[in-house]
Amino acid sequence: MKRSDAFYRVEPAGPVVPVVLDSPHSGTAYPDDFAAAVTMEALRQSEDSYVDELYASGPRHGAVLIAARFPRAYIDANRSLLDIDTELLDAPWPGPAVPSRKTQLGIGLVWRKLDTGMPIYDRRLTVAELRRRITEYHQPYQKAVKDAIDSVHAHFGAVWHINCHSMPAVSSAISEEGPGKPRADFVLGDRDGTTCDPAFTSLVRDALADMGYDVKVNDPYKGVELVRAFSDPPAGRHSLQIEVNRRLYMDERTRERSAGFPRLARDIERLVKSVCAYAAERGSHACVGHDHAHDHVHGPGCGHDHSHDHAHGHHHTHDHSHDHGQHHHEPHDHAHDHSHGHGHAGPKTER
Protein backbone atom coordinates (compact mmCIF):
# COMPACT_ATOMS: atom_id res chain seq x y z
CA MET A 1 0.00 0.00 0.00
CA LYS A 2 1.23 3.47 -0.90
CA ARG A 3 0.20 6.26 1.44
CA SER A 4 0.64 10.03 1.55
CA ASP A 5 -1.14 12.85 3.34
CA ALA A 6 -3.40 13.14 0.29
CA PHE A 7 -4.27 9.53 -0.57
CA TYR A 8 -3.55 5.86 -0.22
CA ARG A 9 -3.25 3.35 -3.04
CA VAL A 10 -3.83 -0.40 -2.80
CA GLU A 11 -2.21 -2.56 -5.47
CA PRO A 12 -3.85 -5.65 -6.99
CA ALA A 13 -3.42 -8.74 -4.86
CA GLY A 14 -3.51 -11.14 -7.80
CA PRO A 15 -3.40 -11.01 -11.59
CA VAL A 16 -3.78 -7.40 -12.71
CA VAL A 17 -6.80 -6.34 -14.75
CA PRO A 18 -7.38 -2.97 -16.48
CA VAL A 19 -9.60 -1.52 -13.76
CA VAL A 20 -8.99 1.52 -11.54
CA LEU A 21 -11.26 2.41 -8.61
CA ASP A 22 -11.07 5.78 -6.87
CA SER A 23 -12.89 7.19 -3.85
CA PRO A 24 -12.28 10.95 -3.66
CA HIS A 25 -14.74 11.83 -0.87
CA SER A 26 -14.25 9.19 1.84
CA GLY A 27 -11.34 10.93 3.58
CA THR A 28 -11.53 11.59 7.31
CA ALA A 29 -8.13 13.19 8.10
CA TYR A 30 -9.00 16.85 8.77
CA PRO A 31 -5.93 19.12 8.40
CA ASP A 32 -5.12 21.34 11.38
CA ASP A 33 -5.38 24.52 9.30
CA PHE A 34 -9.00 23.94 8.26
CA ALA A 35 -10.23 26.50 10.83
CA ALA A 36 -13.92 25.99 10.03
CA ALA A 37 -16.62 27.84 11.97
CA VAL A 38 -18.96 24.85 12.15
CA THR A 39 -18.69 21.76 14.32
CA MET A 40 -16.81 18.66 13.27
CA GLU A 41 -20.11 16.81 13.43
CA ALA A 42 -21.58 19.17 10.84
CA LEU A 43 -18.51 18.93 8.60
CA ARG A 44 -18.52 15.15 8.65
CA GLN A 45 -22.00 15.03 7.15
CA SER A 46 -20.36 15.87 3.82
CA GLU A 47 -18.19 12.73 3.82
CA ASP A 48 -18.87 9.75 1.57
CA SER A 49 -18.48 7.59 4.64
CA TYR A 50 -17.00 4.09 4.20
CA VAL A 51 -17.06 4.17 0.40
CA ASP A 52 -13.40 3.14 0.26
CA GLU A 53 -14.29 0.19 2.50
CA LEU A 54 -17.24 -0.80 0.31
CA TYR A 55 -14.84 -1.11 -2.65
CA ALA A 56 -11.95 -2.61 -0.67
CA SER A 57 -12.49 -5.94 -2.44
CA GLY A 58 -11.33 -4.45 -5.73
CA PRO A 59 -7.61 -5.30 -5.38
CA ARG A 60 -8.51 -8.95 -4.65
CA HIS A 61 -9.93 -9.10 -8.16
CA GLY A 62 -7.02 -7.33 -9.84
CA ALA A 63 -8.05 -3.65 -9.66
CA VAL A 64 -6.08 -0.70 -8.30
CA LEU A 65 -7.86 1.22 -5.52
CA ILE A 66 -7.05 4.86 -4.70
CA ALA A 67 -8.77 6.77 -1.89
CA ALA A 68 -8.41 10.30 -0.58
CA ARG A 69 -7.39 10.76 3.05
CA PHE A 70 -8.49 14.43 3.28
CA PRO A 71 -12.17 15.46 3.46
CA ARG A 72 -14.03 16.89 0.51
CA ALA A 73 -15.13 19.97 2.48
CA TYR A 74 -11.45 20.98 2.84
CA ILE A 75 -10.83 20.73 -0.89
CA ASP A 76 -12.82 18.66 -3.36
CA ALA A 77 -10.72 16.25 -5.42
CA ASN A 78 -13.64 15.84 -7.82
CA ARG A 79 -13.52 19.46 -8.99
CA SER A 80 -11.56 21.25 -11.70
CA LEU A 81 -8.71 23.57 -10.67
CA LEU A 82 -10.63 26.28 -12.51
CA ASP A 83 -13.60 25.90 -10.16
CA ILE A 84 -12.42 28.72 -7.88
CA ASP A 85 -14.92 30.38 -5.55
CA THR A 86 -13.63 33.95 -5.58
CA GLU A 87 -16.23 34.97 -2.96
CA LEU A 88 -14.32 32.83 -0.47
CA LEU A 89 -10.96 34.56 -0.97
CA ASP A 90 -9.63 37.69 0.72
CA ALA A 91 -7.75 38.80 -2.43
CA PRO A 92 -8.09 38.30 -6.19
CA TRP A 93 -7.10 34.84 -7.43
CA PRO A 94 -3.97 35.28 -9.57
CA GLY A 95 -4.83 32.50 -12.02
CA PRO A 96 -7.78 31.59 -14.22
CA ALA A 97 -11.13 31.01 -12.52
CA VAL A 98 -14.15 29.53 -14.29
CA PRO A 99 -16.77 28.91 -11.57
CA SER A 100 -19.24 26.15 -12.29
CA ARG A 101 -22.84 25.80 -11.18
CA LYS A 102 -21.51 23.95 -8.13
CA THR A 103 -19.39 26.95 -7.18
CA GLN A 104 -22.47 29.15 -7.40
CA LEU A 105 -24.13 26.77 -4.95
CA GLY A 106 -21.15 27.09 -2.59
CA ILE A 107 -19.67 23.64 -3.19
CA GLY A 108 -16.90 24.28 -5.71
CA LEU A 109 -13.22 23.40 -5.43
CA VAL A 110 -13.26 24.57 -1.80
CA TRP A 111 -16.68 24.42 -0.19
CA ARG A 112 -18.16 27.64 1.15
CA LYS A 113 -21.35 25.96 2.42
CA LEU A 114 -22.50 22.58 3.63
CA ASP A 115 -25.36 20.72 1.91
CA THR A 116 -27.65 22.26 4.49
CA GLY A 117 -26.74 25.73 3.23
CA MET A 118 -24.82 26.50 6.44
CA PRO A 119 -21.66 28.62 5.90
CA ILE A 120 -18.49 26.70 6.73
CA TYR A 121 -16.29 29.72 7.51
CA ASP A 122 -16.64 32.98 9.41
CA ARG A 123 -13.65 34.36 7.47
CA ARG A 124 -12.21 34.49 3.99
CA LEU A 125 -9.39 32.18 2.94
CA THR A 126 -6.07 33.60 1.84
CA VAL A 127 -4.69 32.92 -1.61
CA ALA A 128 -1.78 31.13 0.07
CA GLU A 129 -4.19 28.82 1.92
CA LEU A 130 -5.94 27.83 -1.27
CA ARG A 131 -2.67 27.27 -3.08
CA ARG A 132 -1.47 24.99 -0.30
CA ARG A 133 -4.65 22.94 -0.41
CA ILE A 134 -4.27 22.57 -4.16
CA THR A 135 -0.59 21.63 -4.18
CA GLU A 136 -0.58 19.35 -1.12
CA TYR A 137 -3.93 17.60 -1.48
CA HIS A 138 -5.93 18.19 -4.66
CA GLN A 139 -3.11 17.84 -7.20
CA PRO A 140 -1.46 14.78 -5.59
CA TYR A 141 -4.81 12.97 -5.52
CA GLN A 142 -5.69 13.76 -9.12
CA LYS A 143 -2.17 12.85 -10.22
CA ALA A 144 -2.45 9.50 -8.40
CA VAL A 145 -5.66 8.70 -10.27
CA LYS A 146 -4.23 9.88 -13.59
CA ASP A 147 -1.02 7.89 -13.13
CA ALA A 148 -2.96 4.73 -12.31
CA ILE A 149 -5.21 5.14 -15.35
CA ASP A 150 -2.27 5.94 -17.63
CA SER A 151 -0.27 3.00 -16.35
CA VAL A 152 -3.06 0.50 -16.87
CA HIS A 153 -3.91 1.92 -20.28
CA ALA A 154 -0.27 1.81 -21.37
CA HIS A 155 -0.08 -1.85 -20.39
CA PHE A 156 -3.43 -3.17 -21.63
CA GLY A 157 -4.38 -0.66 -24.30
CA ALA A 158 -7.63 0.10 -22.46
CA VAL A 159 -8.81 0.96 -18.96
CA TRP A 160 -12.10 0.96 -17.07
CA HIS A 161 -12.25 3.52 -14.27
CA ILE A 162 -14.96 3.68 -11.61
CA ASN A 163 -15.28 6.89 -9.60
CA CYS A 164 -16.87 5.76 -6.31
CA HIS A 165 -19.30 7.88 -4.27
CA SER A 166 -22.24 7.78 -1.88
CA MET A 167 -25.26 10.07 -1.81
CA PRO A 168 -27.78 11.15 0.83
CA ALA A 169 -31.04 9.22 0.85
CA VAL A 170 -32.96 12.36 -0.07
CA SER A 171 -31.96 15.57 -1.84
CA SER A 172 -30.61 18.43 0.26
CA ALA A 173 -31.46 22.10 0.65
CA ILE A 174 -29.05 23.11 -2.12
CA SER A 175 -29.84 20.27 -4.52
CA GLU A 176 -30.87 21.41 -7.96
CA GLU A 177 -33.78 18.98 -8.03
CA GLY A 178 -35.20 20.59 -4.89
CA PRO A 179 -35.01 19.39 -1.28
CA GLY A 180 -36.51 16.24 0.20
CA LYS A 181 -36.71 14.06 -2.91
CA PRO A 182 -35.85 10.35 -2.41
CA ARG A 183 -32.95 8.98 -4.44
CA ALA A 184 -32.57 5.60 -6.14
CA ASP A 185 -30.38 2.87 -4.64
CA PHE A 186 -27.67 3.61 -7.21
CA VAL A 187 -27.08 6.41 -9.69
CA LEU A 188 -24.63 5.92 -12.54
CA GLY A 189 -23.07 8.96 -14.21
CA ASP A 190 -21.43 8.88 -17.62
CA ARG A 191 -22.09 12.51 -18.59
CA ASP A 192 -24.81 11.49 -21.02
CA GLY A 193 -22.79 8.71 -22.58
CA THR A 194 -19.63 10.71 -23.19
CA THR A 195 -17.20 9.23 -20.62
CA CYS A 196 -17.47 5.51 -21.36
CA ASP A 197 -18.77 3.00 -23.84
CA PRO A 198 -22.57 2.67 -23.31
CA ALA A 199 -22.02 -1.08 -23.00
CA PHE A 200 -20.03 -0.48 -19.81
CA THR A 201 -22.80 1.62 -18.28
CA SER A 202 -25.30 -1.08 -19.27
CA LEU A 203 -23.15 -3.81 -17.72
CA VAL A 204 -23.07 -2.02 -14.36
CA ARG A 205 -26.74 -1.02 -14.48
CA ASP A 206 -27.87 -4.56 -15.34
CA ALA A 207 -25.62 -6.18 -12.73
CA LEU A 208 -27.06 -3.99 -9.97
CA ALA A 209 -30.64 -4.36 -11.23
CA ASP A 210 -30.24 -8.15 -11.27
CA MET A 211 -29.35 -7.93 -7.56
CA GLY A 212 -32.65 -6.15 -6.93
CA TYR A 213 -31.45 -2.56 -6.74
CA ASP A 214 -33.22 0.47 -8.18
CA VAL A 215 -30.75 2.08 -10.60
CA LYS A 216 -30.90 5.38 -12.47
CA VAL A 217 -28.47 6.75 -15.05
CA ASN A 218 -27.45 10.44 -15.09
CA ASP A 219 -30.37 11.31 -12.82
CA PRO A 220 -29.65 13.32 -10.78
CA TYR A 221 -25.86 12.85 -10.96
CA LYS A 222 -24.05 12.94 -14.31
CA GLY A 223 -20.45 12.84 -13.05
CA VAL A 224 -17.94 15.64 -12.61
CA GLU A 225 -14.19 16.18 -12.99
CA LEU A 226 -12.56 12.81 -12.41
CA VAL A 227 -14.70 11.03 -15.00
CA ARG A 228 -14.54 13.98 -17.37
CA ALA A 229 -10.82 14.73 -17.23
CA PHE A 230 -9.44 11.23 -17.66
CA SER A 231 -11.96 9.61 -20.01
CA ASP A 232 -11.64 9.15 -23.77
CA PRO A 233 -13.80 6.22 -24.90
CA PRO A 234 -12.53 6.13 -28.51
CA ALA A 235 -9.00 5.73 -27.08
CA GLY A 236 -10.12 2.95 -24.71
CA ARG A 237 -10.38 5.12 -21.59
CA HIS A 238 -13.76 4.47 -19.95
CA SER A 239 -14.85 6.29 -16.78
CA LEU A 240 -18.10 5.81 -14.88
CA GLN A 241 -19.28 7.47 -11.67
CA ILE A 242 -21.25 5.30 -9.24
CA GLU A 243 -23.31 6.77 -6.40
CA VAL A 244 -24.71 4.45 -3.75
CA ASN A 245 -27.53 5.53 -1.45
CA ARG A 246 -26.32 5.88 2.14
CA ARG A 247 -29.55 4.49 3.55
CA LEU A 248 -28.46 1.08 2.27
CA TYR A 249 -25.50 0.82 4.61
CA MET A 250 -25.38 3.53 7.31
CA ASP A 251 -27.28 5.77 9.69
CA GLU A 252 -26.90 9.18 8.10
CA ARG A 253 -27.40 11.01 11.40
CA THR A 254 -24.81 9.11 13.45
CA ARG A 255 -22.68 7.91 10.47
CA GLU A 256 -22.58 4.44 12.01
CA ARG A 257 -22.62 1.40 9.73
CA SER A 258 -26.05 -0.23 9.66
CA ALA A 259 -27.00 -3.90 9.48
CA GLY A 260 -27.14 -3.50 5.70
CA PHE A 261 -23.41 -2.79 5.36
CA PRO A 262 -22.18 -6.41 5.00
CA ARG A 263 -24.76 -7.25 2.35
CA LEU A 264 -24.00 -4.12 0.33
CA ALA A 265 -20.26 -4.78 0.55
CA ARG A 266 -20.85 -8.32 -0.78
CA ASP A 267 -23.00 -7.03 -3.62
CA ILE A 268 -20.45 -4.38 -4.56
CA GLU A 269 -17.80 -7.10 -4.59
CA ARG A 270 -19.99 -9.07 -7.01
CA LEU A 271 -20.27 -5.97 -9.16
CA VAL A 272 -16.53 -5.29 -9.07
CA LYS A 273 -15.79 -8.92 -9.90
CA SER A 274 -18.06 -8.65 -12.96
CA VAL A 275 -16.40 -5.40 -14.04
CA CYS A 276 -12.94 -6.91 -13.64
CA ALA A 277 -13.90 -9.95 -15.71
CA TYR A 278 -15.40 -7.69 -18.39
CA ALA A 279 -12.28 -5.51 -18.49
CA ALA A 280 -9.86 -8.46 -18.44
CA GLU A 281 -11.56 -9.99 -21.47
CA ARG A 282 -11.46 -6.74 -23.44
CA GLY A 283 -8.05 -5.52 -22.35
CA SER A 284 -6.03 -8.73 -22.58
CA HIS A 285 -5.39 -8.38 -26.32
CA ALA A 286 -3.21 -5.34 -25.63
CA CYS A 287 -1.02 -7.05 -23.03
CA VAL A 288 2.21 -6.69 -25.02
CA GLY A 289 5.66 -5.23 -24.49
CA HIS A 290 5.92 -1.43 -24.31
CA ASP A 291 8.17 1.40 -23.26
CA HIS A 292 5.66 3.18 -21.03
CA ALA A 293 6.75 3.48 -17.43
CA HIS A 294 4.32 2.34 -14.78
CA ASP A 295 4.17 1.22 -11.19
CA HIS A 296 2.25 -1.97 -10.63
CA VAL A 297 2.73 -5.72 -10.53
CA HIS A 298 1.87 -7.45 -13.78
CA GLY A 299 -0.32 -10.49 -14.00
CA PRO A 300 0.82 -13.71 -15.65
CA GLY A 301 1.25 -13.92 -19.40
CA CYS A 302 2.23 -10.30 -20.02
CA GLY A 303 5.97 -10.77 -20.27
CA HIS A 304 6.95 -8.12 -17.68
CA ASP A 305 8.75 -8.45 -14.39
CA HIS A 306 9.59 -4.83 -13.69
CA SER A 307 7.96 -1.77 -12.23
CA HIS A 308 8.62 1.90 -12.75
CA ASP A 309 7.01 5.29 -12.33
CA HIS A 310 5.64 7.59 -14.98
CA ALA A 311 3.46 10.54 -15.75
CA HIS A 312 1.93 11.21 -19.15
CA GLY A 313 0.27 14.38 -20.38
CA HIS A 314 -2.85 14.07 -22.49
CA HIS A 315 -5.06 16.52 -24.30
CA HIS A 316 -8.83 16.27 -24.51
CA THR A 317 -11.67 18.42 -25.66
CA HIS A 318 -14.64 18.13 -23.32
CA ASP A 319 -18.08 19.52 -22.81
CA HIS A 320 -18.77 20.94 -19.35
CA SER A 321 -22.33 21.54 -18.13
CA HIS A 322 -21.95 25.26 -17.60
CA ASP A 323 -21.81 28.02 -20.16
CA HIS A 324 -18.53 29.92 -20.30
CA GLY A 325 -17.23 29.56 -23.85
CA GLN A 326 -13.80 28.25 -24.78
CA HIS A 327 -11.05 28.30 -22.18
CA HIS A 328 -7.53 26.90 -22.17
CA HIS A 329 -5.22 26.53 -19.19
CA GLU A 330 -1.70 25.34 -18.78
CA PRO A 331 -0.97 21.83 -17.49
CA HIS A 332 -0.60 21.41 -13.73
CA ASP A 333 1.57 19.02 -11.75
CA HIS A 334 -0.63 16.10 -12.71
CA ALA A 335 -0.01 16.97 -16.37
CA HIS A 336 -3.41 17.04 -17.98
CA ASP A 337 -3.96 19.79 -20.47
CA HIS A 338 -7.53 20.48 -21.49
CA SER A 339 -9.43 22.76 -23.80
CA HIS A 340 -12.86 23.16 -22.29
CA GLY A 341 -15.96 23.68 -24.34
CA HIS A 342 -18.75 24.79 -22.04
CA GLY A 343 -22.35 24.33 -23.01
CA HIS A 344 -25.23 24.16 -20.56
CA ALA A 345 -26.46 20.58 -20.37
CA GLY A 346 -29.68 21.16 -18.48
CA PRO A 347 -30.72 20.93 -14.86
CA LYS A 348 -29.22 17.54 -13.96
CA THR A 349 -26.98 17.59 -10.92
CA GLU A 350 -23.26 16.79 -10.84
CA ARG A 351 -21.16 15.52 -7.93
Secondary structure, 3 states (H helix, E strand, C coil): CEECCCEEEECCCCCCCCEEEEECCCCCCCCCCCCCCCCHHHHHCCCCCCHHHHCCCHHHHCCEEEEECCCCCCCCCCCCCCCCCHHHECCCCCCCCCCCHHHHCCECCCECECCCCCECCCCCECHHHHHHHHHHHHHHHHHHHHHHHHHHHHHHCCEEEEEEEEECCECCCCCCCCCCCECCCEEEECCCCCCCCHHHHHHHHHHHHHCCCCEEECCCECCCHHHHHCCEHHHCEEEEEEEEEHHHCECCCCCCECCCHHHHHHHHHHHHHHHHHHHHHHHHHHCCCCCCCCCCCCCCCCCCCCCCCCCCCEEEEEEECCCCCCEECCCCCCCEEEEEEECCCCCCECC
